[in-house]
Amino acid sequence: MTSTPEGALTTDTTGPDEPLDLAGIGIGPFNLSLAALAHPLTHLRTAFYDQSPAFHWHPGLLIDGATLQVPFLADLVTLVDPASPWTFLNYLKTRERLFPFYFAERFHLHRAEYDAYCRWVSENLPDLHFGHQIDAVRWNPEREAFEVDFTQLGTEGEAEALGRTYARNLVLGIGTTPHIPVPLRLLADAPAVPVIHSADYLDHRERLLAADHITVIGAGQSGAEIFLDQLRARPAGREGLHWLARTPAFAPMEYSKLGLEHFTPDYTRYFHALPERVRDGLVPGQWQLHKGIDHTTLAAIHDELYRRTLDGGWPDTTLTPGVCVRTAGRVGTTKVELHLDHTQQGTRSRLTTDAVILATGYRERRMDTLLAALDPYVRRDSGERPRIDEHHRIALDPSVTGSIYVQNAETHTHGVGTPDLGLAAWRSATILNSLTDKTPYPLPTRTAFTTFGLPQPSTPRTGTVPRQGSTLVPRH
Ligand SMILES: Cc1cc2nc3c(=O)[nH]c(=O)nc-3n(C[C@H](O)[C@H](O)[C@H](O)COP(=O)(O)OP(=O)(O)OC[C@H]3O[C@@H](n4cnc5c(N)ncnc54)[C@H](O)[C@@H]3O)c2cc1C
């Protein structure tokens, strides 16, 4: 990680004549994986930028005991390069924690441990620039490179300097943002009564515990974890907890071994080759693959509720699925009133509560603002979404000889595996193989027992990658 002396006005970090080979925008797990796998490719000149002052993975949800939903092998590099110095196991070795991990027999890491591992990688990899907000990207035909404008931010997020860098190719790994349903947006913006998104849960935990009654909305993993955390911490018999969800049930996440093969390169390739309308029809029906609740969390909730009936009586909790919030408003200065619709019953009711936690999920961060100047060059599908090829490249007008790759913004073309950490290393390797016109990371031609789709006579099953855009001649 490198930093520029305070207040210095930087105009061009790549030197007057040489654009970078690759600039990465956003340093979440996915671009961190790419940076770690690019590191040994010394002929590649790369730099990655993130607006946050340092790497922190979903800090508002590092709830004690919360774990990843994928095994530790889904770290930043292992599934394509198990000998990399950036593996989770090597991180443990540097921390002299391999034996404790060996005896811990933990396949699913604590979320806090994954966060610490990624931060270790981010603090030891070169060419990662935190505190750099990328403001705009445009194509410079003279330089045959993208111009990337950034604002250097101070530790409090204040703008300190403006700068520009040039790169032949870009990768957007700008992640997701919390989603707040329309009926609750006004309330979420007003600080008086806590109406918070689950992403900020730990910042408000104590205040929520002090409230007599709280309502959790949303039946995903975050909603379940917050409900469980509050349930465990609130006095028996005076829990004052409502848990509401639009889904017809508090349903488990699909975790069967064959079901999980939807998170493989084989399924991603199959999905990408489907017609657009078929892809669009498939995704909503696959919600339980990535939006359900981990079965161990569901079991822990039932256990805690059951434990609270041992002295007789039932806990003061209400868990109701199939309910959506039609509107919401304030009651005085200290309470919120939710107007609820029960879809199956066709009934309505009102719920007054002291605080609301919106475990209502995330949406892919919009690329349009960043890429506004490139809009004329971007090829779009019938839904006005960027067309993205099998190498995770945005389809651009041929006059743009550089490539723009995306990470975690291509569910519409690559399916449910897009936000999955288990595909991080494979996607990064796919991008680097495409970028270098070589195969620094040979990839498996088969990754699932399920054969998705019927074999097509024309489908090649080789590891090589056809090219588009700028050619990268390795620098000796
Ligand atoms: C609480 C939670 C738990 C999850 N657990 C799992 C799990 O167990 N298993 C799993 O497979 N998936 C999980 N996911 C899904 C997914 O893996 C994560 O969301 C992951 O963080 C996505 O990584 P990312 O790199 O796409 O984006 P993010 O982690 O969202 O990072 C994007 C980065 O881009 C930066 N950025 C954005 N715009 C700009 C800009 N203009 N300039 C500079 N920087 C910018 C942001 O500051 C941010 O640091 C979880 C998601 C959440 C929310």
The ligand as an SDF file (V2000), in Angstrom:
LIG
                    3D

 53 58  0  0  0  0  0  0  0  0999 V2000
  -22.7820   -9.1870    5.4680 C   0  0  0  0  0  0  0  0  0  0  0  0
  -22.4300   -9.9340    4.2250 C   0  0  0  0  0  0  0  0  0  0  0  0
  -21.9230  -11.2030    4.3370 C   0  0  0  0  0  0  0  0  0  0  0  0
  -21.5870  -11.9070    3.1940 C   0  0  0  0  0  0  0  0  0  0  0  0
  -21.1140  -13.1630    3.3560 N   0  0  0  0  0  0  0  0  0  0  0  0
  -20.8100  -13.8730    2.2600 C   0  0  0  0  0  0  0  0  0  0  0  0
  -20.3500  -15.2250    2.4060 C   0  0  0  0  0  0  0  0  0  0  0  0
  -20.2320  -15.7320    3.5070 O   0  0  0  0  0  0  0  0  0  0  0  0
  -20.0660  -15.9140    1.2790 N   0  0  0  0  0  0  0  0  0  0  0  0
  -20.2050  -15.3570    0.0280 C   0  0  0  0  0  0  0  0  0  0  0  0
  -19.9360  -16.0400   -0.9500 O   0  0  0  0  0  0  0  0  0  0  0  0
  -20.6210  -14.0740   -0.1460 N   0  0  0  0  0  0  0  0  0  0  0  0
  -20.9480  -13.3480    0.9430 C   0  0  0  0  0  0  0  0  0  0  0  0
  -21.4060  -12.0780    0.7800 N   0  0  0  0  0  0  0  0  0  0  0  0
  -21.5680  -11.5240   -0.5960 C   0  0  0  0  0  0  0  0  0  0  0  0
  -20.2790  -10.9040   -1.2000 C   0  0  0  0  0  0  0  0  0  0  0  0
  -19.2770  -11.7820   -1.1850 O   0  0  0  0  0  0  0  0  0  0  0  0
  -19.8300   -9.6880   -0.5390 C   0  0  0  0  0  0  0  0  0  0  0  0
  -20.7990   -8.7070   -0.6990 O   0  0  0  0  0  0  0  0  0  0  0  0
  -18.4760   -9.1180   -1.0300 C   0  0  0  0  0  0  0  0  0  0  0  0
  -18.0800   -8.1220   -0.1340 O   0  0  0  0  0  0  0  0  0  0  0  0
  -18.5550   -8.5230   -2.4120 C   0  0  0  0  0  0  0  0  0  0  0  0
  -17.2530   -8.0840   -2.7210 O   0  0  0  0  0  0  0  0  0  0  0  0
  -16.9740   -6.9320   -3.7870 P   0  0  0  0  0  0  0  0  0  0  0  0
  -15.4980   -6.9250   -3.9620 O   0  0  0  0  0  0  0  0  0  0  0  0
  -17.8210   -7.1120   -4.9730 O   0  0  0  0  0  0  0  0  0  0  0  0
  -17.5210   -5.6040   -3.1540 O   0  0  0  0  0  0  0  0  0  0  0  0
  -17.4580   -4.8340   -1.7920 P   0  0  0  0  0  0  0  0  0  0  0  0
  -16.9810   -5.6820   -0.6840 O   0  0  0  0  0  0  0  0  0  0  0  0
  -18.7830   -4.1780   -1.6990 O   0  0  0  0  0  0  0  0  0  0  0  0
  -16.3130   -3.7400   -2.0840 O   0  0  0  0  0  0  0  0  0  0  0  0
  -16.4500   -2.7790   -3.0800 C   0  0  0  0  0  0  0  0  0  0  0  0
  -15.4590   -1.6810   -2.7830 C   0  0  0  0  0  0  0  0  0  0  0  0
  -15.5320   -0.7230   -3.8480 O   0  0  0  0  0  0  0  0  0  0  0  0
  -15.2770    0.5460   -3.2860 C   0  0  0  0  0  0  0  0  0  0  0  0
  -15.7780    1.5490   -4.2270 N   0  0  0  0  0  0  0  0  0  0  0  0
  -17.0260    1.6440   -4.7340 C   0  0  0  0  0  0  0  0  0  0  0  0
  -17.1220    2.7000   -5.5790 N   0  0  0  0  0  0  0  0  0  0  0  0
  -15.8770    3.2680   -5.5970 C   0  0  0  0  0  0  0  0  0  0  0  0
  -15.3110    4.4020   -6.2770 C   0  0  0  0  0  0  0  0  0  0  0  0
  -16.0280    5.1750   -7.1170 N   0  0  0  0  0  0  0  0  0  0  0  0
  -14.0060    4.7210   -6.0560 N   0  0  0  0  0  0  0  0  0  0  0  0
  -13.2560    3.9560   -5.2110 C   0  0  0  0  0  0  0  0  0  0  0  0
  -13.7380    2.8770   -4.5230 N   0  0  0  0  0  0  0  0  0  0  0  0
  -15.0240    2.5320   -4.7310 C   0  0  0  0  0  0  0  0  0  0  0  0
  -16.0180    0.5120   -1.9460 C   0  0  0  0  0  0  0  0  0  0  0  0
  -15.4780    1.4580   -1.0530 O   0  0  0  0  0  0  0  0  0  0  0  0
  -15.7630   -0.9340   -1.4870 C   0  0  0  0  0  0  0  0  0  0  0  0
  -14.6510   -1.0200   -0.6430 O   0  0  0  0  0  0  0  0  0  0  0  0
  -21.7580  -11.3310    1.9100 C   0  0  0  0  0  0  0  0  0  0  0  0
  -22.2840  -10.0480    1.7870 C   0  0  0  0  0  0  0  0  0  0  0  0
  -22.6200   -9.3550    2.9340 C   0  0  0  0  0  0  0  0  0  0  0  0
  -23.2100   -7.9950    2.7960 C   0  0  0  0  0  0  0  0  0  0  0  0
  1  2  1  0
  2  3  1  0
  2 52  2  0
  3  4  2  0
  4  5  1  0
  4 50  1  0
  5  6  2  0
  6  7  1  0
  6 13  1  0
  7  8  2  0
  7  9  1  0
  9 10  1  0
 10 11  2  0
 10 12  1  0
 12 13  2  0
 13 14  1  0
 14 15  1  0
 14 50  1  0
 15 16  1  0
 16 17  1  0
 16 18  1  0
 18 19  1  0
 18 20  1  0
 20 21  1  0
 20 22  1  0
 22 23  1  0
 23 24  1  0
 24 25  2  0
 24 26  1  0
 24 27  1  0
 27 28  1  0
 28 29  2  0
 28 30  1  0
 28 31  1  0
 31 32  1  0
 32 33  1  0
 33 34  1  0
 33 48  1  0
 34 35  1  0
 35 36  1  0
 35 46  1  0
 36 37  1  0
 36 45  1  0
 37 38  2  0
 38 39  1  0
 39 40  1  0
 39 45  2  0
 40 41  1  0
 40 42  2  0
 42 43  1  0
 43 44  2  0
 44 45  1  0
 46 47  1  0
 46 48  1  0
 48 49  1  0
 50 51  2  0
 51 52  1  0
 52 53  1  0
M  END
$$$$
